[in-house]
């Protein structure tokens, strides 16, 4: 699986695939781990995502904690439809920064 991404300084934006589940989570995690130590802020663009399973939710929470320990941050943008419903039911929004759009002037 090939992920699209872009960087600006210490910020990395990753466009995620339509489904985030146990079948592709290792690839996503490897991509994030390969981003390098200089990356302090990761933004996941969920624009194309229509499904995320519990393993995907766990990955987001774990990554958020890891980044915060290093003084960084994780944001999730463009969560819609069934994925938004899963976020609402799981209350993951209580633990992550979830925003409607990628409105950063750098992107």
Long-range contacts (C-beta under 8 A, 24 or more apart in sequence): 1-27, 1-28, 3-27, 3-28, 3-31, 5-31, 5-35, 6-107, 7-35, 7-39, 8-106, 8-107, 10-38, 10-39, 10-40, 10-41, 10-72, 11-39, 11-40, 11-41, 11-42, 11-43, 11-104, 11-106, 12-39, 12-41, 12-42, 12-43, 13-42, 13-43, 13-44, 13-45, 13-102, 13-107, 14-42, 14-43, 14-44, 14-45, 15-45, 15-47, 15-48, 16-44, 16-45, 16-46, 16-48, 16-49, 17-48, 17-49, 18-48, 18-49, 18-50, 18-51, 19-49, 19-50, 19-51, 19-52, 20-49, 20-51, 20-52, 20-53, 20-56, 20-59, 21-51, 21-52, 21-53, 21-55, 21-56, 22-53, 22-55, 25-55, 25-56, 25-59, 28-59, 29-59, 32-63, 39-72, 40-67, 40-70, 40-71, 40-72, 40-73, 41-67, 41-72, 41-73, 41-74, 41-75, 42-67, 42-72, 42-73, 42-74, 42-75, 43-74, 43-75, 43-76, 43-77, 43-102, 43-104, 44-74, 44-75, 44-76, 44-77, 45-77, 45-78, 45-102, 46-76, 46-77, 46-78, 46-79, 46-80, 46-83, 47-77, 47-78, 47-80, 49-79, 49-83, 50-81, 50-82, 50-83, 51-82, 51-83, 51-86, 52-83, 52-86, 57-86, 57-90, 57-92, 60-92, 60-96, 61-92, 61-95, 61-96, 64-95, 64-96, 73-97, 75-99, 77-101, 77-102, 78-102
